[in-house]
Amino acid sequence: MTRRDFSERDIHMALDGELPVDERVAYDAWLEAVPEMKARRDRYVADRAALRAAFAGVLDEPVPVRLQNI
């Protein structure tokens, strides 16, 4: 396996489920080797959870008609 440096973009791709499966093992190893990026990923995970909790009451509501064609 060829090692590559990952970036913040890769963190977002992984969180969104868009990081290619064949890169996941290397990505996980990179996070373990670069603690500041692992901490950043953990903050993004926490932020995502907080946003979901804050908007849980409206996430499944239909988009108002007045906003559908913006």
N, CA, C and O atoms as CSV, one atom per row, in Angstrom:
chain,resi,resn,atom,element,x,y,z
A,1,MET,N,N,0.846,-1.184,0.000
A,1,MET,CA,C,0.000,0.000,0.000
A,1,MET,C,C,0.886,1.239,0.000
A,1,MET,O,O,1.831,1.329,0.783
A,2,THR,N,N,0.592,2.165,-0.849
A,2,THR,CA,C,1.332,3.410,-0.920
A,2,THR,C,C,0.747,4.390,0.083
A,2,THR,O,O,-0.464,4.611,0.126
A,3,ARG,N,N,1.629,4.975,0.892
A,3,ARG,CA,C,1.161,5.950,1.873
A,3,ARG,C,C,0.977,7.286,1.175
A,3,ARG,O,O,1.784,7.692,0.338
A,4,ARG,N,N,-0.082,7.944,1.534
A,4,ARG,CA,C,-0.271,9.291,1.006
A,4,ARG,C,C,-0.692,10.194,2.136
A,4,ARG,O,O,-1.246,9.737,3.136
A,5,ASP,N,N,-0.433,11.463,1.980
A,5,ASP,CA,C,-0.884,12.426,2.969
A,5,ASP,C,C,-2.324,12.783,2.656
A,5,ASP,O,O,-2.691,13.037,1.509
A,6,PHE,N,N,-3.110,12.794,3.682
A,6,PHE,CA,C,-4.500,13.181,3.535
A,6,PHE,C,C,-4.641,14.636,3.943
A,6,PHE,O,O,-3.696,15.238,4.453
A,7,SER,N,N,-5.806,15.194,3.722
A,7,SER,CA,C,-6.030,16.602,4.006
A,7,SER,C,C,-7.369,16.782,4.716
A,7,SER,O,O,-8.108,15.826,4.951
A,8,GLU,N,N,-7.648,18.018,5.042
A,8,GLU,CA,C,-8.939,18.335,5.652
A,8,GLU,C,C,-10.081,17.945,4.711
A,8,GLU,O,O,-11.146,17.522,5.161
A,9,ARG,N,N,-9.861,18.085,3.447
A,9,ARG,CA,C,-10.875,17.677,2.457
A,9,ARG,C,C,-11.200,16.191,2.604
A,9,ARG,O,O,-12.360,15.787,2.518
A,10,ASP,N,N,-10.167,15.391,2.824
A,10,ASP,CA,C,-10.379,13.956,3.008
A,10,ASP,C,C,-11.180,13.668,4.276
A,10,ASP,O,O,-11.986,12.738,4.311
A,11,ILE,N,N,-10.954,14.466,5.309
A,11,ILE,CA,C,-11.744,14.300,6.538
A,11,ILE,C,C,-13.219,14.491,6.210
A,11,ILE,O,O,-14.056,13.683,6.611
A,12,HIS,N,N,-13.535,15.550,5.488
A,12,HIS,CA,C,-14.934,15.808,5.129
A,12,HIS,C,C,-15.483,14.706,4.230
A,12,HIS,O,O,-16.631,14.289,4.381
A,13,MET,N,N,-14.669,14.241,3.305
A,13,MET,CA,C,-15.122,13.148,2.437
A,13,MET,C,C,-15.431,11.902,3.262
A,13,MET,O,O,-16.437,11.232,3.026
A,14,ALA,N,N,-14.571,11.591,4.227
A,14,ALA,CA,C,-14.798,10.414,5.073
A,14,ALA,C,C,-16.073,10.587,5.893
A,14,ALA,O,O,-16.871,9.656,6.000
A,15,LEU,N,N,-16.267,11.759,6.465
A,15,LEU,CA,C,-17.464,11.999,7.276
A,15,LEU,C,C,-18.738,11.933,6.441
A,15,LEU,O,O,-19.798,11.554,6.940
A,16,ASP,N,N,-18.629,12.302,5.181
A,16,ASP,CA,C,-19.790,12.267,4.285
A,16,ASP,C,C,-19.952,10.920,3.591
A,16,ASP,O,O,-20.869,10.737,2.792
A,17,GLY,N,N,-19.062,9.975,3.897
A,17,GLY,CA,C,-19.134,8.652,3.273
A,17,GLY,C,C,-18.646,8.635,1.843
A,17,GLY,O,O,-18.985,7.725,1.087
A,18,GLU,N,N,-17.852,9.627,1.452
A,18,GLU,CA,C,-17.394,9.749,0.071
A,18,GLU,C,C,-15.924,9.368,-0.127
A,18,GLU,O,O,-15.432,9.383,-1.255
A,19,LEU,N,N,-15.222,9.030,0.953
A,19,LEU,CA,C,-13.833,8.604,0.806
A,19,LEU,C,C,-13.832,7.201,0.219
A,19,LEU,O,O,-14.524,6.320,0.728
A,20,PRO,N,N,-13.065,6.980,-0.847
A,20,PRO,CA,C,-13.049,5.646,-1.452
A,20,PRO,C,C,-12.702,4.565,-0.425
A,20,PRO,O,O,-11.816,4.744,0.410
A,21,VAL,N,N,-13.407,3.459,-0.504
A,21,VAL,CA,C,-13.233,2.359,0.446
A,21,VAL,C,C,-11.783,1.886,0.485
A,21,VAL,O,O,-11.267,1.551,1.552
A,22,ASP,N,N,-11.129,1.857,-0.667
A,22,ASP,CA,C,-9.752,1.368,-0.711
A,22,ASP,C,C,-8.759,2.319,-0.048
A,22,ASP,O,O,-7.594,1.958,0.120
A,23,GLU,N,N,-9.182,3.514,0.330
A,23,GLU,CA,C,-8.309,4.462,1.019
A,23,GLU,C,C,-8.586,4.517,2.517
A,23,GLU,O,O,-7.856,5.180,3.254
A,24,ARG,N,N,-9.610,3.845,2.968
A,24,ARG,CA,C,-10.054,3.979,4.358
A,24,ARG,C,C,-9.011,3.502,5.369
A,24,ARG,O,O,-8.804,4.166,6.385
A,25,VAL,N,N,-8.356,2.383,5.122
A,25,VAL,CA,C,-7.351,1.875,6.066
A,25,VAL,C,C,-6.197,2.869,6.188
A,25,VAL,O,O,-5.741,3.164,7.292
A,26,ALA,N,N,-5.730,3.380,5.059
A,26,ALA,CA,C,-4.642,4.359,5.078
A,26,ALA,C,C,-5.084,5.643,5.763
A,26,ALA,O,O,-4.308,6.256,6.496
A,27,TYR,N,N,-6.308,6.048,5.532
A,27,TYR,CA,C,-6.851,7.253,6.170
A,27,TYR,C,C,-6.890,7.079,7.684
A,27,TYR,O,O,-6.466,7.970,8.420
A,28,ASP,N,N,-7.395,5.942,8.153
A,28,ASP,CA,C,-7.459,5.685,9.595
A,28,ASP,C,C,-6.062,5.685,10.212
A,28,ASP,O,O,-5.867,6.207,11.309
A,29,ALA,N,N,-5.093,5.102,9.512
A,29,ALA,CA,C,-3.712,5.097,9.998
A,29,ALA,C,C,-3.159,6.518,10.049
A,29,ALA,O,O,-2.440,6.878,10.981
A,30,TRP,N,N,-3.496,7.319,9.046
A,30,TRP,CA,C,-3.060,8.715,9.013
A,30,TRP,C,C,-3.615,9.476,10.206
A,30,TRP,O,O,-2.894,10.246,10.840
A,31,LEU,N,N,-4.893,9.267,10.519
A,31,LEU,CA,C,-5.477,9.943,11.678
A,31,LEU,C,C,-4.747,9.566,12.962
A,31,LEU,O,O,-4.519,10.417,13.822
A,32,GLU,N,N,-4.387,8.308,13.092
A,32,GLU,CA,C,-3.655,7.867,14.284
A,32,GLU,C,C,-2.262,8.493,14.340
A,32,GLU,O,O,-1.743,8.756,15.424
A,33,ALA,N,N,-1.662,8.730,13.187
A,33,ALA,CA,C,-0.305,9.284,13.123
A,33,ALA,C,C,-0.273,10.801,13.240
A,33,ALA,O,O,0.770,11.376,13.551
A,34,VAL,N,N,-1.406,11.454,12.994
A,34,VAL,CA,C,-1.463,12.920,13.011
A,34,VAL,C,C,-2.557,13.340,14.002
A,34,VAL,O,O,-3.693,13.601,13.605
A,35,PRO,N,N,-2.206,13.402,15.295
A,35,PRO,CA,C,-3.214,13.643,16.329
A,35,PRO,C,C,-4.004,14.941,16.159
A,35,PRO,O,O,-5.181,14.997,16.515
A,36,GLU,N,N,-3.377,15.973,15.624
A,36,GLU,CA,C,-4.116,17.232,15.472
A,36,GLU,C,C,-5.232,17.097,14.432
A,36,GLU,O,O,-6.280,17.729,14.564
A,37,MET,N,N,-5.013,16.282,13.405
A,37,MET,CA,C,-6.075,16.069,12.414
A,37,MET,C,C,-7.152,15.136,12.961
A,37,MET,O,O,-8.328,15.283,12.628
A,38,LYS,N,N,-6.761,14.191,13.786
A,38,LYS,CA,C,-7.750,13.336,14.436
A,38,LYS,C,C,-8.625,14.176,15.371
A,38,LYS,O,O,-9.839,13.982,15.431
A,39,ALA,N,N,-8.006,15.107,16.098
A,39,ALA,CA,C,-8.766,15.996,16.979
A,39,ALA,C,C,-9.705,16.881,16.166
A,39,ALA,O,O,-10.837,17.135,16.580
A,40,ARG,N,N,-9.239,17.348,15.016
A,40,ARG,CA,C,-10.084,18.167,14.147
A,40,ARG,C,C,-11.282,17.349,13.664
A,40,ARG,O,O,-12.417,17.826,13.681
A,41,ARG,N,N,-11.017,16.104,13.230
A,41,ARG,CA,C,-12.103,15.217,12.804
A,41,ARG,C,C,-13.109,15.021,13.939
A,41,ARG,O,O,-14.321,15.054,13.721
A,42,ASP,N,N,-12.591,14.816,15.156
A,42,ASP,CA,C,-13.473,14.619,16.309
A,42,ASP,C,C,-14.334,15.851,16.572
A,42,ASP,O,O,-15.496,15.725,16.957
A,43,ARG,N,N,-13.772,17.042,16.367
A,43,ARG,CA,C,-14.567,18.272,16.530
A,43,ARG,C,C,-15.665,18.352,15.471
A,43,ARG,O,O,-16.788,18.756,15.772
A,44,TYR,N,N,-15.347,17.971,14.240
A,44,TYR,CA,C,-16.361,17.975,13.183
A,44,TYR,C,C,-17.482,16.990,13.502
A,44,TYR,O,O,-18.656,17.281,13.271
A,45,VAL,N,N,-17.118,15.828,14.032
A,45,VAL,CA,C,-18.128,14.833,14.414
A,45,VAL,C,C,-19.025,15.412,15.507
A,45,VAL,O,O,-20.247,15.268,15.453
A,46,ALA,N,N,-18.421,16.065,16.495
A,46,ALA,CA,C,-19.194,16.671,17.582
A,46,ALA,C,C,-20.079,17.801,17.060
A,46,ALA,O,O,-21.235,17.922,17.465
A,47,ASP,N,N,-19.543,18.624,16.168
A,47,ASP,CA,C,-20.335,19.714,15.581
A,47,ASP,C,C,-21.531,19.165,14.815
A,47,ASP,O,O,-22.641,19.686,14.925
A,48,ARG,N,N,-21.302,18.119,14.044
A,48,ARG,CA,C,-22.382,17.508,13.268
A,48,ARG,C,C,-23.481,16.989,14.198
A,48,ARG,O,O,-24.668,17.177,13.931
A,49,ALA,N,N,-23.079,16.338,15.284
A,49,ALA,CA,C,-24.052,15.810,16.247
A,49,ALA,C,C,-24.833,16.943,16.907
A,49,ALA,O,O,-26.043,16.835,17.103
A,50,ALA,N,N,-24.142,18.027,17.248
A,50,ALA,CA,C,-24.811,19.168,17.875
A,50,ALA,C,C,-25.808,19.818,16.917
A,50,ALA,O,O,-26.906,20.192,17.330
A,51,LEU,N,N,-25.440,19.955,15.657
A,51,LEU,CA,C,-26.354,20.536,14.669
A,51,LEU,C,C,-27.576,19.651,14.455
A,51,LEU,O,O,-28.702,20.141,14.362
A,52,ARG,N,N,-27.346,18.350,14.377
A,52,ARG,CA,C,-28.480,17.428,14.211
A,52,ARG,C,C,-29.420,17.516,15.408
A,52,ARG,O,O,-30.640,17.519,15.245
A,53,ALA,N,N,-28.855,17.588,16.604
A,53,ALA,CA,C,-29.683,17.683,17.808
A,53,ALA,C,C,-30.449,19.004,17.836
A,53,ALA,O,O,-31.625,19.037,18.200
A,54,ALA,N,N,-29.786,20.081,17.453
A,54,ALA,CA,C,-30.423,21.397,17.487
A,54,ALA,C,C,-31.577,21.509,16.497
A,54,ALA,O,O,-32.564,22.195,16.763
A,55,PHE,N,N,-31.452,20.837,15.361
A,55,PHE,CA,C,-32.469,20.954,14.322
A,55,PHE,C,C,-33.298,19.694,14.139
A,55,PHE,O,O,-33.998,19.551,13.136
A,56,ALA,N,N,-33.227,18.787,15.091
A,56,ALA,CA,C,-33.945,17.510,14.981
A,56,ALA,C,C,-35.439,17.707,14.772
A,56,ALA,O,O,-36.079,16.917,14.078
A,57,GLY,N,N,-35.991,18.738,15.357
A,57,GLY,CA,C,-37.426,18.975,15.243
A,57,GLY,C,C,-37.885,19.410,13.864
A,57,GLY,O,O,-39.069,19.294,13.546
A,58,VAL,N,N,-36.980,19.906,13.043
A,58,VAL,CA,C,-37.392,20.411,11.733
A,58,VAL,C,C,-36.760,19.669,10.552
A,58,VAL,O,O,-37.107,19.934,9.401
A,59,LEU,N,N,-35.851,18.757,10.823
A,59,LEU,CA,C,-35.150,18.074,9.734
A,59,LEU,C,C,-36.073,17.312,8.797
A,59,LEU,O,O,-35.796,17.206,7.602
A,60,ASP,N,N,-37.155,16.788,9.324
A,60,ASP,CA,C,-38.063,15.991,8.498
A,60,ASP,C,C,-39.276,16.770,8.000
A,60,ASP,O,O,-40.145,16.211,7.332
A,61,GLU,N,N,-39.333,18.054,8.323
A,61,GLU,CA,C,-40.443,18.870,7.835
A,61,GLU,C,C,-40.265,19.137,6.340
A,61,GLU,O,O,-39.138,19.231,5.856
A,62,PRO,N,N,-41.368,19.258,5.616
A,62,PRO,CA,C,-41.251,19.592,4.193
A,62,PRO,C,C,-40.722,21.020,4.021
A,62,PRO,O,O,-40.926,21.886,4.871
A,63,VAL,N,N,-40.047,21.234,2.913
A,63,VAL,CA,C,-39.551,22.574,2.594
A,63,VAL,C,C,-40.755,23.436,2.236
A,63,VAL,O,O,-41.571,23.039,1.404
A,64,PRO,N,N,-40.879,24.616,2.856
A,64,PRO,CA,C,-42.006,25.492,2.525
A,64,PRO,C,C,-42.020,25.829,1.030
A,64,PRO,O,O,-40.967,25.998,0.415
A,65,VAL,N,N,-43.198,25.923,0.466
A,65,VAL,CA,C,-43.357,26.191,-0.964
A,65,VAL,C,C,-42.607,27.454,-1.369
A,65,VAL,O,O,-41.975,27.484,-2.425
A,66,ARG,N,N,-42.668,28.486,-0.553
A,66,ARG,CA,C,-42.018,29.755,-0.894
A,66,ARG,C,C,-40.502,29.628,-1.009
A,66,ARG,O,O,-39.857,30.504,-1.585
A,67,LEU,N,N,-39.927,28.567,-0.477
A,67,LEU,CA,C,-38.483,28.373,-0.537
A,67,LEU,C,C,-38.053,27.322,-1.557
A,67,LEU,O,O,-36.858,27.156,-1.801
A,68,GLN,N,N,-38.984,26.629,-2.141
A,68,GLN,CA,C,-38.648,25.523,-3.027
A,68,GLN,C,C,-38.013,25.951,-4.344
A,68,GLN,O,O,-37.261,25.176,-4.934
A,69,ASN,N,N,-38.283,27.127,-4.808
A,69,ASN,CA,C,-37.774,27.559,-6.113
A,69,ASN,C,C,-36.724,28.653,-6.012
A,69,ASN,O,O,-36.519,29.409,-6.961
A,70,ILE,N,N,-36.082,28.738,-4.905
A,70,ILE,CA,C,-35.056,29.780,-4.738
A,70,ILE,C,C,-33.797,29.361,-5.452
A,70,ILE,O,O,-32.807,30.093,-5.438
